[in-house]
Amino acid sequence: SSGSSCVTAALGNTWSHSVNTRLILQYLGSERRQILIAKSPLAPFTSFAYTIKKEGLVL
């Protein structure tokens, strides 16, 4: 050993690939919907409304 060390995940490869973000999709009526970021290590709790059109998602 040359004094270098290696750090690995204590719970293994499976744990390191687990889902750690939770999005909640809500139906608000006719065309309106809402996405809530309920859990994320990178983003704060937030929400935004959107509609689904022929062109795709419209914020």
C-alpha positions as CSV (number, residue, x, y, z in Angstrom):
1,S,0.0,0.0,0.0
2,S,1.3,3.5,-0.9
3,G,-0.8,5.3,1.6
4,S,-3.8,5.9,-0.7
5,S,-7.2,4.8,0.3
6,C,-10.5,4.1,-1.5
7,V,-13.9,5.0,-0.3
8,T,-16.9,2.9,-1.3
9,A,-20.6,3.0,-0.4
10,A,-21.2,1.1,2.8
11,L,-24.5,-0.3,1.5
12,G,-23.1,-1.3,-1.9
13,N,-23.8,-0.6,-5.5
14,T,-27.6,-1.2,-5.3
15,W,-28.0,1.5,-2.6
16,S,-25.9,4.0,-4.6
17,H,-28.4,3.7,-7.5
18,S,-31.6,4.0,-5.4
19,V,-34.1,6.7,-6.3
20,N,-33.7,9.8,-4.1
21,T,-36.1,12.3,-5.6
22,R,-39.9,12.2,-5.2
23,L,-42.2,14.0,-7.6
24,I,-45.9,14.1,-7.0
25,L,-48.2,14.7,-10.0
26,Q,-51.6,16.1,-9.2
27,Y,-54.7,16.6,-11.4
28,L,-56.2,20.1,-10.8
29,G,-59.1,20.0,-13.2
30,S,-59.9,19.8,-16.9
31,E,-56.4,20.6,-18.4
32,R,-54.5,21.9,-15.3
33,R,-52.0,19.7,-13.5
34,Q,-49.3,20.3,-10.9
35,I,-45.9,18.8,-10.1
36,L,-44.6,18.9,-6.6
37,I,-41.0,18.3,-5.8
38,A,-41.6,16.6,-2.5
39,K,-38.1,15.2,-1.8
40,S,-34.8,16.0,-3.5
41,P,-31.2,16.2,-2.3
42,L,-30.6,19.0,-4.9
43,A,-33.9,21.1,-5.1
44,P,-36.0,22.7,-2.4
45,F,-39.7,21.8,-2.0
46,T,-41.5,23.6,-4.8
47,S,-44.5,23.2,-7.1
48,F,-45.5,24.4,-10.5
49,A,-48.6,24.1,-12.7
50,Y,-48.6,22.8,-16.2
51,T,-51.0,21.7,-19.0
52,I,-50.6,19.0,-21.6
53,K,-51.2,20.3,-25.1
54,K,-50.7,18.8,-28.5
55,E,-47.3,20.4,-28.6
56,G,-46.3,18.8,-25.3
57,L,-46.0,20.2,-21.7
58,V,-46.8,23.9,-21.3
59,L,-45.6,25.6,-18.1
